[in-house]
Amino acid sequence: MRARRQHGEALLYKLLETVEGDGFLMTWYERLPVPRIDPGAARDRTIPLQAAAITAETGYRVELYDTTVEHGIPSVWATGVGQDGDPGRPRMVCAAPPGPVWLRRRPCSAR
């Protein structure tokens, strides 16, 4: 587990890592449909601004997908899709939300 100030916080982050991995792998291996999330529909107005800033700075288009599975704990798969066709750059990069702050904000829902 990552070093955290409190044991409970470390357990929460480990649980969220497990949920994230479970959501991604379940959708991948089972070939489940993954609903796309529109960043512009987020209640937190900083999310579409962050997506636009990433695109402006890097040239990657931000796409978000809901990988929440049967346990119902929110899980989002974020991708950056390269648009410039430069063979020296990755075509796609992926990330996961930084932690519980996204859960508290409840950024948007694809369901």
N, C-alpha and C positions, 0 to 999 in steps of 0.2 A: 504494500500500500504506500501511497505517496506520503511524505512527511507532512503532517498538518499539526496545527497547534493543539487541537483536541481530537481525542480518539473518535468521538461521534462524527465529527466532520470528515475524518478519514474514511469511516465506514460509509457515509453518505456518498462521497465521491466514488468509492469503489463500487457501490451499488449502481450509481449512474453510469459508470464505465461498462458494467455488466449489461445493463439495460440497453445501452447504445450498441454494444456488440451483438447482443441478442436480436435487436430490431433489424440491424443491417443483415446479419447472417440468415435469419429466418426469411426475410424477404428475398435474399439472393438465392439461397438453396431451394426454397419452395416456389420460386418464381412468382411471388405474390405481386399483385398490382401495388405500385407505390404512388399514392396521390401527390401531385405537385402542389406546393404551397406558394401562393402569390405573396411576395414580401410586401407589396403595396396594400394588402388586406390586413396587415398587422395592426393591432391596437396601439402598440408601442411605435410611435412615429420615427424613432431612431433607426429601426430595422430597415425600412426602404432607403433611408439616407445612407446607412452603412453599406448596403448592397450597391447603391449608385456610386459611392466613393471608391469601393473596391474595383468596380468596373472602370471608373475613370482613371484610377491610379495604375491598374495592372493590365487592363484590356480583357480580363476574364469576365464573362457574364455569370452572375450569381444565380444558381438555381437551388431551391429548397424542396426537399421531399419528406413526407411524413412516413417514418418507418416504425410508428407505434404498432405494437403487436397486441396479442390478447390480454396481457396484464394491464394495459391502459396507461402505463407511464409514458408521457410524451417523449418521443425520440425523433430528432430531425437529422437528416443527411443533407449536408450542404456541399455543393459542388461549384467549382469555378470552371467554366468551359471556355477554352481558348478560341478566339475568333479571328486571329490574325494569320493563321496558317504557317507560322514560323516553325520549321522542323526542329529548331534548337530549343524550343520551349515545350513543356508538357502540354498535351491536348486537354487534360482535365486534372484538377487538383480537388481533394476532398477534405472535409473537416467535420467536426462535431461541435455542438454548443459548448461553451466554456464551463458550464456547471449549473448549479441550482438557480442562478439569477435568471436564466431563460425560463425555467419552470415557474418562477414567481411572476415573471412578466406575462406569461402565456401569450407568446408573440402572435400566433394566428392558428387557425385550425383548418385543416383540409376536409374534415368530416362534416 
